[in-house]
Amino acid sequence: MKTHRHEIKITTHERLEFVNITAEVEAAVRASGVQEGLCLVNSMHITSSVFINDDESGLHADFTRWLEAFAPYRPGTDYRHHLTGEDNADAHIKRQLMGREVVVAITGGRLDFGPWEQIFYGEFDGRRPKRVLVKIIGE
C-alpha cells in the first residue's frame, strides 16, 4: 500500500471565506501515484472546515448568511468562550456545523466525485496562515 501526505497552505483575505481547493487535492492525488484508494482532506485548525458541495456563488452566500444567523461574529458578547480572552467562539461553532474533513474515493487515479462536487476550505476566523492536510492511501 502507498501513502502520500501533502499540506495546502491558505491565507484568506476575509474573516469568513470559502476557497475551492479541488485542483490542489487532485494534484496531490496525481503525485501520490495511487490508482485505487482513499483521500482524506482535513482542516488542521479548530476554526476552519473542509466540506464538499457545489461551486456556486449563490449557495456560498446562503452558507454565509445561514452561518452568521446561527452563530454571529460578536466580539465581547455573551459567548462563554470570550471569557478566556478570545473573540472567536462563533468560528468554533461554524466549524462544528460545516465539518472537519472529507474522504473521497480514488478510482483510476482520480477523485471519484458525483456531479458538481468540489472540495472547499471554509475559513471562519481568517486573515492568517492556515493548513489543510491531504492524506492519500491506496494502491
C-alpha positions as CSV (number, residue, x, y, z in Angstrom):
1,M,0.0,0.0,0.0
2,K,1.2,3.5,-0.8
3,T,0.7,6.6,1.3
4,H,1.2,10.2,0.4
5,R,1.0,13.4,2.6
6,H,0.6,16.9,1.3
7,E,-0.2,20.2,3.0
8,I,-2.1,23.0,1.4
9,K,-1.3,26.4,2.9
10,I,-4.1,29.0,2.8
11,T,-4.3,32.6,3.9
12,T,-7.7,34.2,3.4
13,H,-8.4,37.9,2.9
14,E,-11.7,37.8,4.9
15,R,-12.7,36.5,8.3
16,L,-15.3,34.2,6.7
17,E,-14.3,32.9,3.3
18,F,-14.7,29.7,1.2
19,V,-11.8,28.6,-1.0
20,N,-12.1,25.9,-3.7
21,I,-9.1,23.5,-3.1
22,T,-10.2,20.8,-5.5
23,A,-7.4,21.4,-8.1
24,E,-4.7,21.2,-5.4
25,V,-6.1,18.0,-3.9
26,E,-6.3,16.5,-7.4
27,A,-2.7,17.4,-8.0
28,A,-1.8,15.6,-4.7
29,V,-3.6,12.5,-5.9
30,R,-1.7,12.5,-9.2
31,A,1.6,13.0,-7.3
32,S,0.8,10.1,-5.0
33,G,0.6,7.5,-7.8
34,V,-2.4,5.9,-6.1
35,Q,-4.8,4.4,-8.5
36,E,-7.4,2.9,-6.1
37,G,-7.7,4.2,-2.6
38,L,-8.9,7.0,-0.3
39,C,-8.1,10.7,0.0
40,L,-8.6,12.3,3.4
41,V,-8.7,16.1,3.4
42,N,-9.0,17.9,6.7
43,S,-8.5,21.3,8.2
44,M,-5.7,21.4,10.7
45,H,-7.3,24.3,12.7
46,I,-10.3,24.4,15.0
47,T,-11.8,27.5,13.5
48,S,-12.0,26.3,9.9
49,S,-13.6,23.5,7.9
50,V,-13.3,21.2,4.8
51,F,-16.5,20.3,3.0
52,I,-17.8,19.1,-0.3
53,N,-20.5,21.0,-2.2
54,D,-21.3,22.9,-5.4
55,D,-19.0,25.8,-6.5
56,E,-21.9,28.2,-6.9
57,S,-21.7,31.8,-5.6
58,G,-25.4,32.0,-4.5
59,L,-25.0,28.8,-2.5
60,H,-21.9,30.2,-0.8
61,A,-23.7,33.4,0.0
62,D,-26.5,31.3,1.5
63,F,-23.9,29.4,3.6
64,T,-22.5,32.7,4.9
65,R,-25.9,34.2,5.7
66,W,-27.1,31.0,7.4
67,L,-23.8,30.6,9.5
68,E,-23.9,34.3,10.6
69,A,-27.6,33.9,11.6
70,F,-26.8,30.8,13.6
71,A,-23.5,31.9,15.2
72,P,-22.9,35.6,14.5
73,Y,-19.5,37.2,15.0
74,R,-20.0,39.3,18.1
75,P,-16.8,40.0,20.0
76,G,-17.3,41.0,23.6
77,T,-20.7,39.4,23.8
78,D,-22.3,36.6,25.8
79,Y,-20.3,33.7,24.3
80,R,-18.7,32.0,27.3
81,H,-15.5,31.3,25.2
82,H,-14.9,35.0,25.2
83,L,-14.3,35.0,28.9
84,T,-11.0,33.3,28.2
85,G,-9.8,36.4,26.2
86,E,-10.7,35.0,22.8
87,D,-13.2,36.6,20.4
88,N,-13.8,33.7,18.0
89,A,-16.5,31.5,19.6
90,D,-18.6,31.9,16.5
91,A,-15.8,30.4,14.4
92,H,-15.6,27.3,16.6
93,I,-19.4,26.8,16.3
94,K,-19.3,27.3,12.5
95,R,-16.6,24.7,12.2
96,Q,-18.8,22.2,14.0
97,L,-21.6,22.9,11.6
98,M,-19.6,22.6,8.4
99,G,-17.4,19.7,9.4
100,R,-13.7,19.0,9.9
101,E,-12.9,16.7,7.0
102,V,-14.0,14.8,3.9
103,V,-12.9,11.5,2.5
104,V,-13.1,10.9,-1.3
105,A,-12.6,7.6,-3.1
106,I,-9.9,7.4,-5.6
107,T,-10.7,5.4,-8.7
108,G,-8.5,5.1,-11.7
109,G,-6.1,7.6,-10.2
110,R,-8.8,10.3,-9.9
111,L,-11.1,11.6,-7.2
112,D,-14.4,9.8,-7.7
113,F,-16.8,12.6,-7.4
114,G,-20.5,12.9,-8.0
115,P,-21.9,15.6,-10.3
116,W,-20.9,19.2,-9.3
117,E,-18.9,18.1,-6.3
118,Q,-15.9,20.2,-5.3
119,I,-13.8,20.3,-2.2
120,F,-13.8,23.6,-0.2
121,Y,-11.9,25.1,2.7
122,G,-14.1,27.2,4.9
123,E,-12.4,29.8,7.0
124,F,-14.3,31.3,9.9
125,D,-11.5,33.2,11.8
126,G,-9.3,34.2,8.9
127,R,-6.6,36.5,7.7
128,R,-3.7,34.5,8.9
129,P,-1.9,31.4,7.6
130,K,-3.7,28.0,8.0
131,R,-3.0,24.5,6.8
132,V,-5.1,21.7,5.2
133,L,-3.8,18.1,5.3
134,V,-4.3,15.8,2.3
135,K,-3.5,12.2,3.2
136,I,-3.8,9.6,0.4
137,I,-3.7,5.8,0.9
138,G,-4.1,3.0,-1.5
139,E,-2.6,1.0,-4.3
